[in-house]
């Protein structure tokens, strides 16, 4: 280009890409094929290239048949015999754009699929928790019908153990992630529930829990919860 935006030289590749003959292109201006540039905007952009000497950017150019192409342009400013020029190399990046669009679409679908699976897993944990609570309620009904002290104690401990497992699934259902459980929050809630279920009203038990922020897997949390349950209840 000359510095006023007129084509000064074009090669065969530019003619094939844009669908014009060389003679047609040499009678045209930059803004006639690049709709992103008006006359004023083209002048401002050419001045910007002059200031930085080199730049690379993407734009949309229009072929002779009216089809638009995404073009990556590498532009350089130089002078020759006192005249200012912009030497620009344009590359059709339609195929790259198509790949990018395909990748973005695939990523969206993958993100959607992951979100759906996470929702499903949360629902599974919620239903497991509900099923365990139903079992606990059945044991509670049986507990109220039995007068034998030993049997009542066994039923009470069974309910407590079931609640220990149920609590893990409740935490997973409420958690933002399904990978692990915040052990501090889980143990705090577990011990509070154990005291509430087993201690006599006059026992006046105070919990003093000092646990760092540690995250455990579901299985590890259930095993640890059961061990803590037995230590506390027994």
Backbone bond lengths (Angstrom), bond angles and torsions (degrees), N, CA, C in turn:
res aa  C-N    CA-C-N  psi(-1)  N-CA   C-N-CA  omega(-1)  CA-C   N-CA-C  phi
1 X - - - 1.456 - - 1.513 109.47 -
2 X 1.315 115.43 144.28 1.451 118.53 162.30 1.519 106.69 -75.82
3 X 1.313 116.38 167.57 1.461 118.58 -172.44 1.527 112.72 -72.11
4 X 1.319 117.52 -9.90 1.462 119.58 175.49 1.534 111.46 -94.81
5 X 1.373 117.47 9.40 1.459 120.58 172.51 1.505 115.36 93.26
6 X 1.333 119.38 6.88 1.466 121.38 177.67 1.533 110.25 -88.00
7 X 1.339 114.57 143.49 1.464 118.39 174.94 1.529 109.38 -66.88
8 X 1.305 115.46 132.75 1.463 120.88 179.75 1.530 110.39 -109.65
9 X 1.350 115.14 -35.11 1.473 119.87 178.47 1.529 107.72 -152.03
10 X 1.338 115.80 139.02 1.471 121.15 173.81 1.517 108.61 -136.17
11 X 1.329 116.02 150.90 1.466 119.11 178.40 1.533 110.43 -104.41
12 X 1.324 115.83 177.84 1.471 120.96 -177.06 1.532 111.61 -62.62
13 X 1.344 116.53 -36.28 1.468 119.69 -178.22 1.521 110.92 -63.97
14 X 1.343 116.95 -39.19 1.468 120.52 178.36 1.527 110.41 -64.78
15 X 1.318 116.96 -39.32 1.468 120.94 178.96 1.520 111.10 -64.22
16 X 1.335 116.75 -43.32 1.466 120.21 -179.74 1.533 110.52 -67.01
17 X 1.326 116.51 -41.68 1.454 120.49 -176.41 1.531 111.36 -66.58
18 X 1.349 117.12 -39.26 1.463 120.92 -175.37 1.524 112.90 -96.21
19 X 1.332 117.49 -11.98 1.457 120.17 175.77 1.520 114.57 81.45
20 X 1.312 117.64 7.68 1.480 122.01 177.29 1.519 109.12 -103.31
21 X 1.314 115.46 156.89 1.466 119.38 170.30 1.527 108.03 -77.62
22 X 1.317 115.95 163.59 1.466 119.01 177.19 1.522 110.70 -59.59
23 X 1.300 115.61 -41.82 1.466 119.45 -178.23 1.520 111.13 -61.22
24 X 1.352 117.06 -40.28 1.466 120.40 178.62 1.524 111.01 -65.22
25 X 1.321 116.44 -43.74 1.460 119.71 -178.62 1.526 111.51 -64.20
26 X 1.320 116.67 -38.01 1.470 119.73 -178.34 1.523 112.35 -69.29
27 X 1.315 117.83 -11.39 1.460 120.85 174.77 1.532 112.10 -98.28
28 X 1.359 116.69 3.28 1.457 120.96 -174.31 1.531 112.21 -107.12
29 X 1.329 114.23 166.34 1.462 121.95 174.44 1.531 109.61 -109.06
30 X 1.314 115.90 164.27 1.460 122.14 179.46 1.527 111.72 -55.07
31 X 1.333 117.06 -45.95 1.464 120.20 -174.67 1.520 114.22 -73.43
32 X 1.312 117.86 -8.66 1.462 120.12 177.31 1.531 112.05 -76.78
33 X 1.322 117.13 -25.33 1.461 119.24 179.03 1.527 111.75 -110.83
34 X 1.316 117.08 -16.76 1.465 120.35 179.71 1.518 108.25 -114.97
35 X 1.331 115.29 103.04 1.460 120.33 -174.22 1.529 112.86 -72.88
36 X 1.336 117.28 -8.42 1.462 119.73 176.59 1.522 111.80 -74.66
37 X 1.327 116.17 -11.74 1.462 119.83 -176.10 1.530 110.67 -118.12
38 X 1.313 115.32 124.72 1.462 120.33 163.80 1.525 106.20 -89.00
39 X 1.325 116.71 177.37 1.467 119.22 179.19 1.515 110.81 -58.47
40 X 1.341 116.90 -45.56 1.463 121.19 -177.78 1.519 111.22 -67.21
41 X 1.348 116.95 -44.93 1.458 120.79 -179.30 1.517 111.20 -64.67
42 X 1.323 116.37 -37.14 1.462 119.88 178.06 1.512 111.13 -62.31
43 X 1.341 116.81 -42.50 1.462 120.60 179.33 1.527 110.92 -63.64
44 X 1.333 116.60 -41.56 1.467 120.11 178.70 1.521 110.58 -63.89
45 X 1.332 116.36 -40.20 1.455 119.51 -177.62 1.522 111.26 -71.23
46 X 1.331 116.67 -39.01 1.468 119.37 176.64 1.525 110.43 -62.16
47 X 1.323 117.17 -36.99 1.457 120.88 177.95 1.530 110.34 -66.37
48 X 1.331 115.87 -37.16 1.465 120.00 177.81 1.528 110.48 -63.85
49 X 1.346 116.32 -42.49 1.467 119.51 177.45 1.520 110.49 -62.08
50 X 1.329 116.01 -38.61 1.469 119.92 178.09 1.520 110.72 -61.70
51 X 1.323 116.18 -40.31 1.475 120.39 -177.61 1.525 111.66 -67.57
52 X 1.353 117.20 -40.92 1.468 119.46 -175.65 1.528 112.16 -95.96
53 X 1.332 116.65 -10.75 1.470 124.24 178.41 1.533 113.81 74.48
54 X 1.330 118.11 -33.83 1.472 120.35 -179.86 1.523 109.63 -150.55
55 X 1.327 115.97 140.03 1.476 120.24 175.65 1.520 109.59 -154.88
56 X 1.312 114.92 155.99 1.462 122.21 176.38 1.521 108.35 -127.05
57 X 1.323 116.96 136.28 1.456 120.15 -178.10 1.524 109.22 -156.08
58 X 1.326 115.46 168.53 1.462 121.12 176.07 1.519 109.28 -113.86
59 X 1.316 115.73 144.04 1.456 121.40 179.68 1.521 108.92 -148.31
60 X 1.315 116.48 177.74 1.466 121.62 176.79 1.524 108.59 -114.97
61 X 1.326 117.01 124.27 1.459 121.40 178.73 1.530 109.84 -115.51
62 X 1.323 115.56 150.33 1.465 121.49 -174.92 1.520 110.51 -106.41
63 X 1.331 115.49 126.94 1.457 120.92 175.55 1.523 110.58 -74.91
64 X 1.306 115.62 170.03 1.463 121.19 178.29 1.529 111.23 -62.03
65 X 1.362 117.08 -32.27 1.463 120.07 -179.46 1.529 112.97 -82.18
66 X 1.342 117.25 4.24 1.456 121.40 177.11 1.519 114.48 93.05
67 X 1.323 117.90 -10.25 1.451 121.37 178.73 1.525 110.07 -72.84
68 X 1.330 116.81 137.51 1.469 120.63 178.49 1.523 109.81 -98.41
69 X 1.317 114.89 145.75 1.456 121.56 -178.68 1.527 109.78 -126.19
70 X 1.336 118.04 137.84 1.468 119.72 169.87 1.530 108.34 -76.57
71 X 1.317 115.59 124.00 1.463 120.73 -174.85 1.516 109.92 -122.15
72 X 1.328 116.13 132.03 1.458 121.22 170.95 1.535 107.60 -94.56
73 X 1.316 115.72 123.54 1.464 121.06 -174.72 1.520 109.92 -114.64
74 X 1.308 115.44 131.80 1.462 122.43 171.12 1.526 107.05 -112.42
75 X 1.330 116.67 113.19 1.471 121.35 -171.70 1.529 111.08 -116.66
76 X 1.331 115.80 139.17 1.463 121.91 -179.70 1.534 109.61 -132.11
77 X 1.305 115.65 140.30 1.465 121.38 176.51 1.527 108.95 -97.05
78 X 1.337 115.32 137.27 1.472 118.44 174.20 1.529 108.75 -154.96
79 X 1.288 114.94 165.44 1.475 120.75 177.27 1.514 108.70 -120.57
80 X 1.321 114.62 148.94 1.460 120.56 177.56 1.526 108.40 -144.39
81 X 1.338 114.68 119.72 1.460 121.84 -179.50 1.528 111.63 50.54
82 X 1.345 113.55 43.42 1.453 119.50 175.64 1.512 115.43 83.96
83 X 1.339 117.78 -5.94 1.467 120.33 178.55 1.532 110.22 -100.86
84 X 1.350 114.24 149.04 1.466 120.43 -179.94 1.524 109.98 -97.84
85 X 1.334 114.62 137.79 1.469 120.01 180.00 1.534 110.21 -137.25
86 X 1.335 114.27 157.59 1.469 122.31 168.74 1.516 107.07 -118.34
87 X 1.324 115.67 118.87 1.464 120.66 175.77 1.529 107.68 -97.48
88 X 1.318 116.85 114.17 1.465 121.25 -174.71 1.512 111.00 -121.35
89 X 1.332 116.12 131.92 1.456 122.36 175.35 1.526 107.80 -108.46
90 X 1.327 116.84 121.42 1.467 120.94 -179.55 1.515 111.28 -107.47
91 X 1.317 115.70 136.73 1.473 120.97 179.50 1.518 109.08 -126.17
92 X 1.316 116.63 128.19 1.456 121.81 176.70 1.537 108.67 -70.80
93 X 1.332 116.71 117.35 1.472 120.49 -177.90 1.536 110.79 -110.90
94 X 1.339 116.97 27.74 1.465 120.67 179.13 1.522 111.33 -58.11
95 X 1.334 116.47 -44.83 1.466 119.78 -178.25 1.517 110.64 -64.13
96 X 1.337 116.01 -41.64 1.466 119.40 178.41 1.523 111.01 -64.01
97 X 1.344 116.52 -40.96 1.463 120.91 177.10 1.530 110.23 -60.81
98 X 1.332 115.99 -41.74 1.462 119.52 179.59 1.521 111.23 -62.76
99 X 1.358 115.62 -42.06 1.462 119.14 176.89 1.526 110.34 -61.89
100 X 1.338 116.27 -45.01 1.457 120.23 -179.49 1.527 111.43 -61.58
101 X 1.335 115.76 -43.06 1.466 119.68 179.04 1.525 110.83 -63.74
102 X 1.346 115.47 -39.44 1.467 119.23 179.29 1.525 110.91 -65.70
103 X 1.348 115.30 -40.71 1.470 119.58 179.04 1.520 110.42 -66.05
104 X 1.338 116.84 -43.03 1.461 120.23 179.15 1.529 110.95 -62.65
105 X 1.341 116.42 -41.31 1.462 119.99 178.59 1.528 110.72 -64.32
106 X 1.347 115.64 -41.33 1.468 119.48 178.90 1.525 110.78 -65.10
107 X 1.340 116.22 -39.66 1.467 119.84 178.54 1.517 111.59 -64.25
108 X 1.338 116.67 -39.65 1.461 120.36 177.70 1.520 110.91 -62.61
109 X 1.332 115.60 -43.78 1.457 119.56 179.22 1.527 111.02 -64.53
110 X 1.357 114.99 -40.05 1.464 119.03 179.54 1.517 110.80 -65.62
111 X 1.341 116.08 -42.66 1.467 120.25 178.28 1.523 110.58 -62.01
112 X 1.336 115.83 -42.31 1.463 120.43 178.40 1.524 110.71 -63.17
113 X 1.340 116.34 -42.77 1.458 120.84 -179.44 1.521 111.04 -64.18
114 X 1.348 116.35 -42.22 1.468 120.19 179.23 1.518 110.25 -63.69
115 X 1.341 116.49 -42.65 1.467 120.45 179.51 1.530 110.40 -61.72
116 X 1.335 116.50 -41.38 1.462 120.20 179.48 1.527 111.00 -65.03
117 X 1.341 116.61 -40.54 1.466 120.01 179.35 1.529 110.75 -67.44
118 X 1.344 116.86 -38.73 1.461 119.74 177.87 1.525 110.62 -63.92
119 X 1.335 116.09 -40.58 1.464 120.00 177.44 1.525 110.50 -62.63
120 X 1.346 115.32 -42.32 1.454 120.40 179.16 1.526 110.88 -63.51
121 X 1.336 116.77 -44.38 1.463 119.83 179.57 1.520 111.58 -64.06
122 X 1.334 116.32 -39.69 1.463 119.75 176.48 1.529 110.56 -60.59
123 X 1.334 115.21 -41.26 1.465 119.31 179.33 1.524 110.50 -65.27
124 X 1.346 116.44 -37.46 1.464 120.08 177.19 1.525 110.34 -61.46
125 X 1.341 116.40 -47.04 1.470 120.15 178.72 1.534 110.53 -61.21
126 X 1.327 116.05 -38.93 1.459 120.18 179.87 1.529 110.36 -63.86
127 X 1.324 116.54 -41.03 1.464 119.95 -179.06 1.524 111.44 -72.17
128 X 1.333 116.84 -36.99 1.471 119.45 175.64 1.523 109.85 -61.42
129 X 1.328 115.27 -44.71 1.466 119.96 178.19 1.523 110.59 -60.12
130 X 1.326 117.53 -44.24 1.462 121.04 179.57 1.532 111.62 -63.91
131 X 1.332 116.00 -40.93 1.469 119.43 179.09 1.522 111.43 -64.29
132 X 1.333 116.34 -40.39 1.466 119.66 177.30 1.525 111.09 -64.82
133 X 1.333 115.90 -36.51 1.462 119.48 178.43 1.525 110.96 -67.99
134 X 1.325 116.65 -34.51 1.466 119.94 176.11 1.531 110.24 -63.19
135 X 1.346 115.69 -44.88 1.467 119.67 177.32 1.521 110.24 -60.13
136 X 1.337 116.14 -42.29 1.464 120.48 178.37 1.519 111.08 -61.60
137 X 1.322 116.51 -39.86 1.468 120.42 179.87 1.525 111.16 -66.44
138 X 1.332 117.03 -38.72 1.460 120.70 177.18 1.528 110.84 -62.97
139 X 1.342 115.99 -41.50 1.461 119.67 177.06 1.525 110.92 -64.76
140 X 1.334 114.53 -36.57 1.465 118.90 178.47 1.528 111.50 -64.51
141 X 1.328 116.59 -39.82 1.468 120.59 176.60 1.526 110.20 -61.77
142 X 1.325 115.34 -43.27 1.459 119.59 179.22 1.527 110.82 -66.36
143 X 1.316 116.17 -35.94 1.468 122.35 179.58 1.532 110.81 -58.68
144 X 1.340 115.20 -41.17 1.466 118.91 -177.44 1.529 112.69 -73.17
145 X 1.319 117.54 -17.36 1.456 121.07 -177.91 1.525 113.20 -94.40
146 X 1.310 117.50 -7.24 1.463 121.79 -174.71 1.527 109.15 -107.65
147 X 1.298 115.64 137.04 1.470 121.11 178.50 1.520 112.58 -101.72
148 X 1.332 116.03 -16.87 1.462 119.74 -178.36 1.525 109.66 -66.82
149 X 1.329 116.81 124.13 1.467 121.99 -174.61 1.520 112.21 -63.18
150 X 1.322 116.30 -43.79 1.471 119.24 -179.04 1.525 111.34 -64.10
151 X 1.325 116.59 -42.72 1.464 119.80 179.57 1.524 111.21 -65.53
152 X 1.319 115.93 -38.43 1.465 119.63 178.43 1.533 110.27 -63.23
153 X 1.339 116.05 -39.13 1.460 120.03 179.30 1.535 110.30 -66.28
154 X 1.330 117.09 -40.54 1.467 120.98 179.03 1.530 110.70 -63.24
155 X 1.341 115.37 -44.52 1.460 119.35 179.33 1.529 110.98 -64.82
156 X 1.312 115.56 -39.25 1.462 120.17 179.00 1.523 110.98 -62.89
157 X 1.324 117.07 -43.63 1.469 120.50 178.91 1.522 111.31 -67.97
158 X 1.322 117.10 -36.03 1.470 120.29 177.87 1.522 110.36 -64.45
159 X 1.321 116.20 -44.49 1.472 120.01 176.23 1.522 110.85 -57.99
160 X 1.323 115.54 -42.20 1.466 119.81 -177.69 1.525 111.63 -66.78
161 X 1.337 116.15 -38.96 1.460 119.84 178.94 1.534 110.42 -66.79
162 X 1.312 115.65 -41.43 1.469 119.49 177.84 1.519 110.46 -61.73
163 X 1.324 115.97 -41.22 1.464 119.57 179.05 1.523 111.02 -63.72
164 X 1.330 117.13 -35.36 1.465 121.15 177.75 1.524 110.99 -58.63
165 X 1.336 117.04 -43.28 1.466 120.60 177.66 1.523 111.47 -72.65
166 X 1.322 115.78 -39.25 1.468 120.47 -179.32 1.525 111.56 -61.11
167 X 1.326 115.54 -36.58 1.462 120.52 -177.02 1.524 111.55 -62.53
168 X 1.333 116.99 -36.19 1.467 120.56 177.70 1.519 110.46 -60.32
169 X 1.322 116.63 -46.76 1.464 120.55 -179.36 1.531 111.38 -67.41
170 X 1.312 116.45 -31.56 1.467 119.35 176.07 1.523 110.66 -66.10
171 X 1.323 116.75 -42.49 1.462 120.32 178.56 1.531 111.14 -64.81
172 X 1.334 116.98 -39.89 1.461 120.42 178.79 1.524 110.72 -65.12
173 X 1.321 116.45 -38.61 1.470 120.73 179.90 1.523 110.85 -63.83
174 X 1.327 117.02 -37.59 1.457 121.72 -177.30 1.527 112.89 -87.52
175 X 1.325 116.51 -13.66 1.464 120.25 -175.48 1.520 111.98 -75.84
176 X 1.333 115.85 155.27 1.460 121.26 175.78 1.517 111.50 -73.92
177 X 1.324 116.56 -28.18 1.459 120.88 178.39 1.523 109.35 -121.14
178 X 1.342 115.42 159.41 1.454 120.53 -179.52 1.525 111.71 -108.95
179 X 1.331 116.57 10.18 1.460 120.36 -175.10 1.521 113.06 -82.92
180 X 1.322 116.51 -34.19 1.465 118.57 -173.40 1.522 110.59 -156.78
181 X 1.334 115.01 176.81 1.456 122.66 -178.76 1.516 108.96 -126.25
182 X 1.307 116.10 139.84 1.464 120.94 174.00 1.522 107.80 -71.43
183 X 1.322 116.30 108.86 1.459 121.60 -172.32 1.527 111.95 -63.75
184 X 1.313 117.16 -36.78 1.462 120.21 -178.56 1.522 110.99 -60.94
185 X 1.340 116.82 -48.34 1.466 120.67 -179.59 1.525 111.01 -65.59
186 X 1.331 116.04 -39.66 1.462 120.21 -178.25 1.526 111.00 -64.31
187 X 1.329 116.94 -48.11 1.468 120.26 -178.02 1.525 110.81 -66.71
188 X 1.321 116.48 -39.01 1.467 119.94 177.36 1.533 110.61 -57.02
189 X 1.338 116.00 -48.33 1.460 120.03 -179.42 1.532 111.12 -68.62
190 X 1.339 116.57 -39.90 1.456 121.06 -178.39 1.525 111.24 -61.56
191 X 1.320 117.14 -48.86 1.466 120.19 -177.62 1.528 111.49 -68.56
192 X 1.325 116.10 -36.15 1.467 119.38 176.18 1.521 110.60 -60.83
193 X 1.338 116.63 -42.85 1.466 120.91 -179.75 1.525 111.28 -68.81
194 X 1.336 116.94 -37.70 1.463 120.25 178.80 1.526 110.62 -62.43
195 X 1.326 115.96 -45.43 1.467 119.95 178.24 1.518 110.29 -61.62
196 X 1.328 116.32 -43.08 1.464 120.59 -178.66 1.525 111.71 -63.35
197 X 1.325 116.62 -35.27 1.458 120.94 -175.30 1.526 112.38 -82.69
198 X 1.337 117.63 -37.09 1.464 120.55 -169.72 1.517 114.62 -104.21
199 X 1.316 117.13 -31.53 1.468 118.70 -171.88 1.527 111.39 -75.84
200 X 1.298 115.38 145.14 1.457 120.37 172.58 1.523 109.29 -71.87
201 X 1.332 115.50 155.17 1.457 119.26 -176.67 1.525 112.02 -60.27
202 X 1.345 116.45 -34.27 1.464 119.20 -177.18 1.528 112.43 -85.51
203 X 1.337 117.96 2.15 1.467 119.59 -175.36 1.523 112.74 -66.63
204 X 1.359 116.67 -32.55 1.472 120.94 178.07 1.531 111.72 54.73
205 X 1.329 116.30 54.85 1.470 121.85 -179.03 1.526 110.12 -88.65
206 X 1.318 116.61 132.83 1.458 122.47 177.31 1.536 109.19 -113.98
207 X 1.326 116.64 130.41 1.464 120.86 178.35 1.524 110.50 -92.08
208 X 1.319 115.82 132.71 1.466 121.26 175.15 1.526 107.04 -124.26
209 X 1.322 115.77 98.01 1.469 121.00 -172.09 1.527 109.90 -109.45
210 X 1.321 116.22 123.39 1.470 121.75 179.16 1.525 107.98 -125.60
211 X 1.317 116.26 94.58 1.468 121.49 -175.55 1.524 109.10 -132.10
212 X 1.327 119.29 132.89 1.474 120.49 176.25 1.531 110.76 -72.65
213 X 1.311 116.47 170.00 1.459 121.59 178.05 1.526 109.24 -76.82
214 X 1.336 115.95 96.58 1.461 121.62 -179.93 1.528 107.94 -121.13
215 X 1.319 116.81 142.24 1.465 121.18 178.01 1.521 109.39 -114.55
216 X 1.343 114.98 128.65 1.455 121.65 179.48 1.517 109.84 -117.62
217 X 1.320 115.23 158.22 1.464 120.41 175.45 1.522 109.98 -70.47
218 X 1.326 115.87 169.04 1.465 120.90 -179.40 1.529 111.19 -59.65
219 X 1.324 116.78 -51.70 1.463 120.49 -177.51 1.520 111.58 -61.73
220 X 1.332 116.28 -44.20 1.463 119.73 -179.64 1.524 110.78 -64.19
221 X 1.330 116.60 -37.99 1.464 120.50 179.96 1.528 110.90 -65.58
222 X 1.327 117.21 -41.17 1.469 120.13 178.42 1.526 110.40 -64.08
223 X 1.342 117.21 -44.69 1.471 120.00 -179.93 1.527 110.86 -62.65
224 X 1.329 114.99 -45.25 1.460 118.89 -179.85 1.532 110.77 -64.87
225 X 1.341 115.56 -39.61 1.461 119.66 178.70 1.513 111.73 -61.74
226 X 1.334 117.09 -40.28 1.464 120.38 -179.94 1.530 110.64 -66.84
227 X 1.340 116.90 -40.71 1.470 119.95 178.42 1.537 109.82 -62.66
228 X 1.324 117.35 -46.48 1.462 120.67 179.56 1.516 111.44 -63.22
229 X 1.346 114.97 -38.05 1.459 119.36 179.10 1.539 110.11 -59.49
230 X 1.334 115.91 -48.58 1.479 118.99 -177.80 1.526 110.34 -65.39
231 X 1.299 117.96 -38.69 1.470 120.55 179.35 1.524 110.87 -62.77
232 X 1.323 115.44 -42.38 1.465 118.95 -177.03 1.521 112.11 -74.82
233 X 1.331 117.07 -43.09 1.475 120.31 -175.74 1.517 111.06 -71.91
234 X 1.330 116.60 -36.38 1.471 119.33 -176.68 1.529 112.82 -91.48
